[in-house]
Each structure stands twice: as C-alpha cells, then as structure tokens.
C-alpha cells in the first residue's frame, strides 16, 4: 500500500513556508505522519498531518511575498477606514455622487431586467430548442409580409407524413358566450390539439396533463376559474359555450392552468380540443381554412431545413384552394425568436415589443450612466483641491503613486457599492413598479438566472467603478509634492479636463431634453390626431342572430335620442377582415366590411366623392361598393367612380369614396377598405349613433332591454371612442417615461455643475472678497461667475441638441408611419429649461458666496 500525506496539504505548506525552514518543517511533519499511521491508522494520521500544516502557518514561517500580501490586506483595511472618513467628512458631495450614481444604477437595473425578460420569453419550455412557430410569407404591393396564420390541414399532414416531426400543435382563436349558472360572459376560446401539454410546459394547478384527450373536456386559466368559480374547485364542473351561429356545446372542466409567468409570450383563457371545430362548421374542412398559429416540434438531431424542400406542395394545395390568400413561402421560426419577431409577424399570438423600444431604453440607460460617471469624475477632480496637501504629505512620508491610486479607487468602490445598494432599492420599490404601469403584464424583479444576476451586478460595479474613478485616481496621484507645497498645482474651474467633463454632461443632458421634447410634441400630436372619422357618440353591441338585430332595431326606434342605427358583419376597430381584391391584374390586400346601407354615414365616414348607398338598396341584388382613398391609391386610379374590381368571384362597381381611417392606433399605415351590402342574417354588430352627452344614459337603457331580448347571451358592448385606449395609454406612458428620463438627465447635469461650482467658488473666494472691497456690486460678481460657464452651455447645446434630434427622429420613423415634422419648439423649450435650471444652480450658489463678509474671507491674509 502506497502511504503518502494529503497532497493538497503538502502543496499548501510549500506555498506559504519560507524556503530556509521548509525542509525542516516538512521532514518533521512527514516523520510524525508515518509514525501515527503505524500506530493510529491512516485516516487519523492524515487528519493530524493537516492540523500540523495549519498549525505551522505562523508569521515567522511565512515567505516574504506572503508577508507582503498580509501587509496589503492591512493597507487595504487602512484604505477602507480613510475612505469612510473622507466620505463622511465631505458628506454633501458624497450624497450628490451616491444619489447621482444610484439614479443611473436603478435605471440600468430596471432596463436590464426588462431586456433580459424580453430575450428569455418562453425559455421555461424544456423542449424549446426543438419547437418552431410556422409562419408564412405573403407578397403584396408593399413587399413581403409575415403572417402567423397557416392552413388548418398543414399540421396533421406534417406529423403523419414526415418522420422528423415529433409533434404538432395548432391554435385557432374564436369567440363564444360562456355560461355557468347565472354567469354569462363573452370569452376568447382557443381550439388546440390535445398534445399541447406534451409540447409545452404550461403548468396545471389542478387536473391531468392529458385533460384535452377527451373531446368534451376543457382547460381554463386561473383567471377564468376565479372569474366563474371564485374559491370553488372548478374541476368537473360543466360549462356551456354558445358560438357564433347559435351553436352551443357543453364542456367539462378537466384542468386549470397555473398563473402564467411573466416570460410567457402567448397565453390562453379557455382551451378546447380542436376536434370540436368540425362540428361547429357547416362547410367541409379544406386547404383554405386557416389557424391562428401552428407549432412544430422536431425529433432530436433534426433541423427544419430538412423540411424546406417538401413545403412547396403545401403551398400549392393552399393556393389552389383559395384566390384570396396566396402564400409564397413557409418559415420555421425558433420558439426563442418568436416573441422577439412578433412585431413584424401579423396576427402573431405572441407578445413582444419593437426592438426600437429596447434599443431606445438601452441608450437612455447608457446616457444616464455616462452622466452619473461624468458627474462623479468632475466632482472628484475638483474636490481633490482640498486633498492636495494630504497627497503630497503621503508621498513625502514614503507613499508611492500606486498607494495613492489604491486609496482613491478604494474610496470609489465604497461609494459605488453604496450607490448600487441604493440604486437596487430604487429599482425594486420605485422604477420597476412604475415601469409595470406602462406594461400589459407585471415584470418581476428577477433575472433569468442567478449566474446572470451575479455577472450583471459584478460587471456594473466594475464598469462604473473604473469609468468614474480611474481618471481621478490616476490623474491626482501623479502630482509632485514639491509642486503642491509651492502652490503651483491648481485644480478646479481652470482645469480644461473639468470643463470637458462638464461639457459632456451638458451635451448628454441637452440630447436627452431635446429628445424628450421632440417625443412629447409627437405624443401630443398623436393624442389629438384625427382617426379619419368621428368616434364620439357611437357604441356597438355584439349580436348573434337576425332576431337580436330586429329587436334592437325596434328599441332604437323607440328611443328619441337615437340619431341613427346600423349593423354589419364586420366592424371598424372590432373586427377588420383582411382579404384580397383584384382589378386588371393588380391585387391588393383590403379590409372588407359587409354592412347595412347606412353603415358608412352612421360611422361618420367622410364622403370625398360619389355617394353613399341608397338606404332602400337590396343587399342580395347589390354589386355596389364604397371604397376609401387608400384603396384608390393602391389601385392607381385617377377616376375611381364607376371603376370595377373583383372579390371572391364577384365584381363590384365603385359608387363612392370615403376618407381613409386608422385602426387601433397610429403605429402602422392606413389599410385599404371597401364596404358592400349584406343580408341582416349575417349581421354580428349593431351600432347606435347618439348625442355624446347622452351616450351612457342610452347605453343603460339598451343594457336593461337586452336581458329581455337575449336572456342567454351576455351584453357585450363597446364604445367606439375607447377603441384607441391601448394606443393612448402606451403613448402617455412613453411620454411620462421620457419626462422622467429628461428630469433625471437635468438633475444629474445640475448636480455635477453644483458640485463643481461649489469648489470653484471656494477657489475664487479671495478674488470675490477683493472685488467687494474695491466696490464691485453683487450683479458684477454674478456676471463674472456665470461667464465662466456660459460658453460651456452654448457649445453643449449646439452639439447635444442636433444629436438628440437625430436620435429621436430615427426612433419616431421606426415607431410611426407619419410622425410630426420637427419644429423649433423642442429646441426653444430645451434651451429655456436648461438655461433656467443651470442659471438657478449657478446663481443660487453665487448669491450665497456674495453674502459672505469680505473681512472674514481676507482675514487669513
């Protein structure tokens, strides 16, 4: 048996022991080890050998280099003590630095959490690396568009005929009136394949994961469970759903989903097996049917490129079955990219913001960090004026430049640590809750992994520590004692680098303020922008059949305040069905609204030329159409009246042109639209036009009458004036965010100016004292002090303002189709705001100085 001491203990002994003592100590410990091994056993001998190695770890036995390391620890402890003393001694400046950095750190933490969340959407699905969202490319007059909708029959065929496909899940959205006892609400129903819980890791609070294998089972979200059942267990309860067309089916609740995590990009309220959809449709399933989403899971070791060549036959099958929707190409989007690309995928079921938004807040976060670091550097260099003699004395006493650097960097690390702690608290208690008010979901204060959180905080500490503290430390440490004692070494306002730092601070502040005003001006413009029609006084009730239409028509005629009423199969801002129309080889995508004859004028659509429908027109005999002006432009018509176009094998003649209108917001361009007549049996929306000041009273009357008209259906009503609420809320939130950022930028810029000015005024106290003795008035002193910073502010404005404009101009053109042209107002407001703020900062400090008695200032002379 090979008996040897523990290797790691022997290596530790060799590491710390002085070479002159190593042979003797090592020999003694090994001799003891072998003796003990023979007498007491190997295990006890090893334990005692380790104890001997540790026992000999004494000051007298250490190598010289290790003694230096111990001395370094002692020095570091000294640096900490001196650092804390200096921070407490200059507590005003310390608070300015800590608070400034904390604002920037809190913003950076909040932004990083948001970006981290966005880039880790759906990452909790264990099979995410093998799951792909199938999207299709559609080419139209605007180029290629990406759509989430796919042929209904495609998924099963992929699974049945391609061995590399392990699983396929389709999701198709529908609406239905869901009833449990006396509770009736209109809900979003999603037909899905029963294998959804085999592909995705959505967790169930109760029920089995194979719940949807039975045709008459359903799975509901925790919110729906609470809405209908409260604290009652919903498992086994039966719910009836009345779908469009008056078809009703009953389902037993077999599962309840847990609350969705924040990084879930697509969510469902009510899930029912997709096999039910065939019974709810009158026509046979064909290749022109579309799903809302199709997910494909491949077997391990395979990639979607293996299917690319075989997708052409599905394109042919679909395109031959429909003339409306021609697919050019299929694309397999990895699940971890689905949410990130949702901004460019039309009808995507995933939540995901535009990358311009993430880029913008990232830039904002960087600007705030840079402002805070410049603020610290400027104040640190200026405040060193009070510590020049300390630096000189330490060098005379034997300290070298390295020691001075270590001292200043240690103080900087302490300050940064305090700032990070305060910034974390600000982010947790203020910034993240405030940010959540702007989001459609609650963003938790957490990172996607513990390792990422450690790397972020560690990296942030290093970055702000080096960025803010390296220059002051290395710059100040190079001063020579002789120069300091002779008074030749000067710091403060006449230092060019301090002026450069202040200029950079003000440039970034001007950039941010100008960008804020430009964005806010555009925001106010969009808040007041015309929709293309007047939505006020309009409210719409969702109906199920012709009986409800007839009863609401009678009710509308009985209410004197009702100015007009109408009905439609599709409705502006509620259901906007996109289809394809053609004329002489020109195809365009257009929304198609089938409606009653008076629908356009009831909706306050503005007639540009031609005429409205004749209200006595027979829908079945009518081949007439009203189009909007975008439709005209897309078709390239100079004289649109009496032009014809084809849709779904029918030819329509244009009798009128109305002004185009926006849908849901101003982010995207207007979509072409055309209106044709349809029979009352197809109506799904009933619209009232009433005086705006009586709208809510009439709504109450309609609601009361509804329970006699349709006791088994919920009263589902929408006010047209609220159709853009989502856009306006987002727009107001963005304006508020930019306002907060601008406020932070101004605060950080002025804090730097305040700190620098405090030291510079102290430097010029004797000068001011002499001037006051010689008769200088307060106004003269204020003018002299302001003159020093005037040119800095002017240069900063002329550099920062254009940069802010260019940054925001790029962003606005990415976000909106027709942003407001930039005017001089943002520049005038920003220079006025900064001038007032900087002026108050400077003047307030100078006024305090000018109040000091010259005798007290000059007494030391």
N, C-alpha and C positions, 0 to 999 in steps of 0.2 A: 504494500500500500504506500503510495506517494504522499507523505505527510508534509504539508507546507503551510505557513501562516497565511491569513487572508491577504490576497493580493492588493485589494484597494486600500487596506490599512497601511501596508508597506509603502505603496505609492504616495499616500498622504504624508508619511514620515519623511520620505525622500524630498517631498516638495517643500516642507517647512523647515527641516532641520539644517543647521549650519554645517557645511562640509567638514569642518575640523572636528565636529562632535558626532557626525553621522555614523562612522564606523563603530565607535564605542557603544553608542546607544543602540544601534541596530544589532550588534553582536549580543549585548546583554538581553535584549527583548527576545531574540530568537532562541538563546540558550534557555531562558525561562519557559518559552513556549514548548520546546521539546521535552523538558523535564515535566511540565504539567501534563502534557499529552500522555506521557507514560504513566503518570500517577493518577490523573483525574479524568482522563479521556479527551478526545479531540475537540468536542464541542465546547467544553469548559475552557480548554486551553486557548481556543480561538477568541472566545469572549474576553478572556483576561488579556490576551495579546492586544486586542482593540483598545481596551482600557489603558494599557501601558502606553500605547501610541498617543492617546488623547492626553494622558497624564503628563507626558513629556513636552506637550505643547505649551511651552513657557517662554517668557520674554527673552531669557538668557540663551535659549536654544534656537531662536529664530534666525533665518537668513537675513542679511542686510536689506535685501529687496523687500522682504515681507515686513521688516520694521518700517520701511518707507511707506508700505501700504497701510500699516496701522497708523503711522503718522498722518497719512492722507485722510483716514477716517476722522482723526482728531481735528485736522484742519477743516474738514467738511462740517463737522459739528460746530466749529468756530464760525464758519461762514453762515451757517443757519442762524446762529444767535445774533450775529451782526446784522444779517438780513432782516430778521424780525424787528430788531431795534430801529433800523433805518425806516422800515415800512411804518412802524408806529410813530416814529418821530415826525415824519412827513405824511401825516395821515390824510390830509386833504388831497394831496397829489396821488397818494396810494388809492384812495377811494375813486378818484377820477379814472385812474388806469384800470383798476379792478372792474368798475362798473362798465367802462367802455368795452373792455375785452369780454365781459360777461354778456353784454348785449349781442356782440358778434358771435360768441360761442353758442349762446342759446339759439340764435338764428341758424347757425350751421348745424347744430344737433337736430333741430326740427326739420330742416331741409333734407338732411341725410336720411333721417327716418322715413320721410315721405318718398324719396327717390329709391331707397332700399326696398320699401314696401311695393312700389310700382314695378321694380325689376324682379321681384320674387312672387308675383301673382301666380297662384295655383301651384306653388312649389311644394305644397304638402301632399300632393298626389304621388304615391310611391312609384307609379308607372309612367310618370310624366315624360321620361326620356323616350318612350315608345308610343306616345299619343300625339296625334296630329289632327288639327282642325282643317277640314277640307273647305276651301273657298274656290270660287270660280272667277275668271276674268271675263268681263263683258266690254266689248269695244263699241263706243258710240261716237257722236260728233265731237265730244270733249276729250277723246282718247280712251285709254283703258281704265276701267273701274273694277274694284274688287268687291265681291258680294259674298256674304256668308250663306245665302240660300243655295240649296242643292237639290237635284232630283230626288224625290222620295224613294224611288226604287233603286237608287245607286248603292246605298249602304249594304242592304242584304245581298246584292249581287256581288259586291266586292268580297264579302265574307264567304259566300258559298263557292266562288269560283277562283279564289286566289289563296293559296296555302300560306302565304306570308302574312295574311291578315288574320289576327287572332280574335279581334272583337270589333264591333261597330255599334255606335250609339247615335241615334237620331233624336233631335229635339224639335218639336213643332209647337209653336205657341197658338193658343186660341183663347177665346173669352167665353165665360159661362156664368149663369146666375146660380150660385151655390147656396143650398138651403140646409140648415139643421134646426129642427123645431121651428121657432118663430124668427130665427135669424136668417136673413137673406142678403147676400152681397154679391156684386159682380166681381169675379176674380179672374186672374190670368191662369189659364190651365195649360200645362205642358204635357204633350204626348211624348213619351220616351220609350226606348227599347228596354226590356226588362233586365238587361245586363248592365245597366248604368252603374250599379254599385259594385260590379266586378271590375269595371274600368276605372272608376273614380273613387276616391277615398272620403266621400262625404260621410260624416259620422251620423249614426242614428241615436237619438236619445232613448227611443223605445222602438220595438218591432224588430223584425228579421231583415237581413240584407237581401233576401230573395223575395221580399214582400210583393214586388211587381210581377212575379211569375204567374200570379193568378189574374185573369183578365178583369175581374170586378173589384180588385184591390186598388188602393190609392195610398200615396205617401204625401204628407203635408209638412210644411215648415213649422218651426216652433212659433213663429209669429201668427200663422193661421190657426194653430192649435190654441194659442192663448185667446185669439180673437173670438173663436166659436165656443170654446170649452172652458176657458178660464183655468182653474186649478184641477178640473176634472180630467181623468185619464181618457184620451180620445180613442185609444186602440179598441177596435171592434165596433165603434160607432158607425152608423150608416149615414152618408150624405148624398143628397140628390143634386145633380147638376143639369140645368136647363141650358142647352146650347142654342146658338142661332139656328133658326128654322124650327123652333119649338120641339126639338128632340130632347128628351130627358132620359138620363141614365143614373142609376144609383151605384155608389161605391162604398165598400167597407174600408175604413182606415186601418191599414196594416203596418204603418210606420210613421214616426215623427222625426224629422231631421233636427240635429242639434243646431244651435245658433251658428251662423256662418262666421268663420274667422275673417279678419279684415283683408287678408290676401286672397279672398275668393272672388274671382273676376266675373263669374256667371252664377246666378242664383235662381232658385225655383221656389214658387209658392205652393203649387199643387201639381203633383206628378201622377199621371195615369198611364197605363200600358198603351203603347202605340197601336196595338192590335184593335183597339176600340174605334179607331178613326175610320175604318172601313164601313162600319155600321152607321156612322154619322154622316156619310157622304152618299148622295144619290147616284153620282156617276161612278164608273169603274176606275180603279187606280190605273194611272198611265204615267208615261215618262215626262209629262208636262207638270205633274204635281211637284211642289217644292217644299222642302223642310226649312226650318229656321236655322238649323245647324246640323252638321254631320261630323262626328269624331271617329277617327280610325286608329285602332291600336294594332301595331305590328308585332310579330314574334321577335324574340331577341335575336340580334345579329343581322337584322334586315333594315333596309332604308327605303323610303318612299320612292327613290329614283328607280327602283325595280318595277314600280307600277306605272311610271310615266308613259311608256310606250303603249300601254294597254288601256289608257284612259280615253283615247281617241274614239273608240267605239261607243262609249257612253255619251260623248259629246254629240255624235251622230244621232244616237237614239233620242236624245232630248231635243235637239234642234229640229228633227223631222216631226216631232210631236207637237211643236208649238211654233207659231210665227212671231210671238210676242217677245220672247226672251232667248236670244241666241248666245250660247256660251262659246267662248273662244278657247279657253284653256282651264284646266283644273290645277290647283296648287295645294300642296300639303304644308301647312304652317305648324311648326313645332308648338306644343302646348305652352312652353315658357315664353314664346314670342306672340302668342295670340292676343293677349291683353295689350301688349306694347304696340301692336299694329292695328288695334281696334279702331283708332282714329281714322284710318284710311279704308277700313272694310265697312261697306254699307250694310246696314241691318245686322251688325255684329251683336251677338248676345253678351259679349264681354265688356266690362267696364275698364276703361283705360284712357288716360288723358293724352293730349297732343304733346309730342316731345318738346315743342317750343316752350310749353309751360314749365317742364322740368328744367330745360336749359336756362330759362329766364330766372327762375328762383335760385338755380345754382350760381349764376352770375351775380345775382343780388347778394347771396351769401358770401361769395368771394369778395365782393366790393366792401361789405361790412367788415369782414375780417381784415382786409387790407387797411381800411380806415382805422380800425382799432389798433393795428400794429404800428401804423404811421403815427398815430396819436401817442402811443407809448414811447416810440423811439424819439420823437420830438421832445417830449417832456423829460425823458431820461437824459438826453444830451444836455438840455437846458438846466436840469436840476443838478447836473454834475458840477455846475459852477460853485455850489455850496460845499462840494466834497473834494475840491482840487487839493487843498492842504492835507486832507486825510490821505489822498493818493500819494502825494509827494512824501509825506512822513513815512508811510508804509514802505515806500521804495528805499528811502534813506535807512530805515531800520533793517533792511535786508530782503524785503519782499521783491519778487520779480514780476514781470508783466503777466506771467501765467497765473500767479496768485491773484492779481487784480481782476483778470478775466474770470477766474473761478468765482471770486466774490460777487461780481456783478451778475454772472449767469445764475448763481445760486439764488440771489435776490429775485432775479427774473423768473426762475422756476417756481419760487414760493408765490409770487404774485400771479403767475399763470395758473397755478394749482387752485388758488382762491377763486380766480376768475372762472375756471372750468366748473368748480363746485357751484358757484352762484349761477353760472350760465345753465347748468343742468337743472337747477331748481326753477329758473325762469322758463326753461323749455317745458318742464314737466307740469308746472302749475299755471303757466300763462300762455306760452306760444302754441303748444300742441292743442290745448282746448280751444284757443282762438282759431287755429288752423282747421280744426274739425268743424267749426261753424260754417266753413266755406266748402266742405266736402260732403258728398252724398252718403258717406259712411264714416264710422268712427275709427280714426287711426290710433292704434295703441302706442304707448311709449315703450317700444321694444325694438330690437334688431332681429334680423332673420337668423342670426346665430350668435352665440356667446363670443366665439372667436372674432367675428366681425366687429362686435361692440368693443372688445379689448383693443383690436387693431385701430379702430376709428379714434377712440379716446387717446390711445398712446400716440398715434400719428398726429392728432390735433395738438396735443401737448408739445410734441417735438416741433411741429410747424410753427405754431405761434410763439413758442419759446425761442427758436432760432430766428424767426422773422422779426420779432420785436426786440429781442435782447442782444443779438450778436453784434450789430453795429455799435450800439452804445458801449458794450463791453470792450470790444477791440479798439474802438476809437479813443475812448477815455484812457485806456490802460497804456497807450503809447506816449502820454505826456511825460516830459522830463522834469524831475524835481527842481533843478536849477531854474528852468523857465517859469515854473509855477511860483517859486518863492520870490523871484524878481518881479512877478506880476505881469509877465509878458504873455502868459497863456490866458486867452479870453474865450468865453463861451457865451452863447445867448443869441440875441437878435441879429448881431452882425455876422454870425456864422452862416455861410452860404448853404451848407447842408440842411440846417434847420429850416431855412427859407424854402428849400426844395421839398423837404418833407411836408411842410405846411401847404405848399402849392399842390402837392399830390393829394393831400387830404381834401383840399377845397375843390380840386378838379373832380375827384370821385363824388364829392357832395353835390357839385353842380350837375354832374352826369345824372345822378340819381334823382335830384329835384326836378330837372328838366324832363327826364323820362316820366316821372310821376305826373307832372302837369300835362304832358302830351297824352299819356294814357287816360288820365282823368277827364281831359277835354273830350277824347274819343268816347269814353264811357258815358259821359253826359249826353253826347251826341246820339249814341245808340239808344239810350234810355228815352230820348224824345223822338227817335226816328219813326217815320210813318211805316206802318205794316203793309201798305198797299190797299188797305180798306179800313173802315172804322169798326172796331170790335165792340164798342160800347153799346149796351142795351140788348145784347144778343146772348141767349142761353139755349142750350141744346139738351134734349132728353133722348137717351138711347132707348129705342123701341125694338120689339121682337116681331111684330106682325102687322098686317093691314088693319086689324081690329083696333089695335092701340093707336094707330095713325088716325083712324076715323074718329075715335073718341076724343083724342087730343085736339083734333080739328074743331069738333063741336065745342069743346071747352074754350078754345082760343076765340071763337066767335062770340062766346058769352061774356068774355072779359073785355069791357070797353077800352081799357088802356092798351090792349094788344094792337100794335100798329099793323104788323104783318106776321104771317107764319108760313113755314115751308117745310119740306122734308127732302131727304136724299139718301142714297145708298152709301155714299162716302161723304166725309165732311172735312172741311178745311181745318187743319191743326188737330184733328182727331184720328182720321183715317184717310191717308193720301195714297191711293193705289197707283203705283208707277207701272206704266205699260209702254208699248211701242206703237208708233203710228208711222205711216209711210205715204209719200207723195212723189211720184215720178222718180223712184229710185232713192229718194232722200228719206232716211229713217232717223227718228229722234225718240228719246225717252220723254214721256209726258205723264203727269198725273191726270187721271180720268175721274171726273165727278159726275155720276148719274144722279139726276135730281128732278124735282118738280119744276114747272116752268118759271116760277118766280124766285127760285133759289138765288140767282146772282144778285138781283136787286135787294132781296131781303138781307143778304150778307153784306150789303153796302159796297159791292164791287162797282168800280167806276167805269162806265162805258166810255171808250175812247172813240169808237166809230161803229157804224152799223146800228143794230137794235138788239133788245133783249128778246127772249122767247115770248111768243103770244101765250098768255095765261090760259087760253082755251085750246092750246095745241094738244093733240092726241099723241101720247108717248109712243104707242105702237107704230103709228104711221110716220113718225118724225125721223128724218135723217139729217136734221139741222144741228149745228154746233156753234157754241161760243168759245172763243179761244182767248188767251192772254197775249200781251205784246212780246213776251219771251218766246212763246210758240211761234209767233210771226218771224222773229229774228232767226230762230233756229232753222226754220223752213226757207229763209231767204226771200220771203215775199215782199214785194213793194206795195202791192194792192191786195190785201188779204181777203176782202169781201168777195164772196161767191167762189173762192178757191175751194178745192175738194181735197180730202185726204182719206186714207183707208185705215181702218182699225178692226181687227178681228173679222175680216172678210166683209165688213160693211163700209160703205162710202158715205162720208158726211160732208155737207156743204156749210161753209162759214157764213154766218149771218151777222156776227158782231165780234168786236174785240174789246176786252176789258183790260184795265191796268193790272200788271202782274203783282204778286203778293209774296211775302216771306212766310216760311214755315218754321215755327218753333224758335227762331232767333235769326241773328244776322251773321252767323259764322260762315254759312255757305251761301252760294249764289241762288238766285230765284230759279225754281224749276218750272218748265213749261206746264201749262194746264189747259184742259179743254172740258167743256160741260155739254152733256147730252141729256135728253129726257128719258125717263124710265117709268115703269108702272108702279103704282102705290104698293103692290105686294112685295116689291124689292126694297122698300124704304127701311132704313135702320136708324136714322137720326131725324128727330123732329125739332125744328128751330123756331124760337119765339123772338120777335123784334118788338121791344117795348121801350118806353121812356127810361132813360138811365136812372133817374131818381126813384122810379117805381119798380125797378127790376127785382129787388129782393122781396118786396111785398107780393108781386105776381108769382115769383118762384114759390113762395109759401102756399099760395092758392093752388098752384099746379101740383105741388107735393101732396097736399091734403086730398086732392081729387084723384091722385094716382092710385091710391090704395083701393079705390072703387073700380078704377079702370083695369088695373093689373095687380090684384092682391098677392099673386105668387111671384112677382118679379120685383127686384129692388128698384128704388128710384135713383137712377144713375143719371145725374145731370152735370153739365159742365158750362161754366161761364166763359164766353169767348174772350173776354178781357183778361182772363188769367192764363191764356194759352202760352204766353211768353214768360210766365213767372220763373221757370227754371233758368232761362237766359238772363233775366234781370237779376235774380239772386246771385248767379255766378258773376255777372258783370259788376254788381255792387260790391261783392266780396273781393274781386280783383282790385277795384278802386280803393277799397279800405286797406287791402294789403299793401298796395303801392304807397298809400298815405302813411302807413306805419313805417315802411322802409325809408321813405323820404324823411320822416321825423327822426328816425334813428341816425340817418346819414347826417342830418343837420346837427343833432346832439353830439355825435362823435366828432364832427368837424369843429364845432364850437368848444367842445371840451379840450381838444388839442390846442386850439387858439387860446383858451382861457389859461391852461397850464403854462404854455409858452409865454404868454403875455405877463403872467404873474412874475416869472423870473426876469423877464426883460425889463419890466418896470422897476424891479428891485435893483437891477444893474444901473438904471438911469436915475435913481433916486437923488443922488447928489447933484446931477445935472439939473433936475427939476427944482431942487432946492435953491441952487444958484440963480436960476432963471426967475424964481418967485421973488428972491431978494432984490434982483435987478428990476423988478416991476412987471414981469410977464403975467398976463392975465390967464385965467383958467381956460378960456377958449383957445388961446395960443398954445397952451400945453397939450390940450386935446388934439388940436390940429397937427402938432409935431408928432405925437404918438401914433395917430391914425395914418399919417403919411407913410410911415414905415410899412404898413400892411395893405395900403390901397392898391399898389401896383401888383402885389401878390394876388389879390382878389380879382383884379381885372384880367390878368393873364390866365388865372384859373378858369374864369368864366368863358373866355374865348377858346379855351381848349376843351373844357368839360362839357359845355352846352352843346356843341355840334356832335360830340361823341354820344351824349345822351339821346340826342335826336335820332342819330343814325341807328343806335341800338333799338330804340322803341319803334322806329319806322319799319325795321325788318320784322320785329315781333308782330306789329299790327297787321302787316301784309300777310303774315303767316296765319294769323288768327281770323281775320275778316276779309271778305271779298272786296269791300269798298270802304276802307277806313277814311275818316275825315282828313282832308288835306291840312297839313301842319300850318298854323298861323303864328304870328309874332306873340300871341298872348302867353303861351307857356314860357317863353324866354323873358318877357317883361315881368311876369309873376315870379319866376325863379330868381332873377337878379334882385327884384324888390325884396323878396323874402330873405334871401341870403344877406343882402345889404343891411336890412333891418336887424337881423339876428346877429351878424358879425358886428355891426355898429353898436348894438346894445352890449355885447360881450366886451368889446374894447372900451367903449365909453364908460361903462359901469366900473370897470377896473381902474381907469384913469381918474375918474371922479373921486374914488376912494383915496388915490395917491395924492391928488391935488389938495385934499383936505388936511394933509399932514403938515404940521408946523415946520417951516424950514430950519428953525433953530434946532429941533430935535434931529433933523437929517444931517446937519452940518456940524453938530457938536463934537463928533469924533475927530474932526479936522482941527 
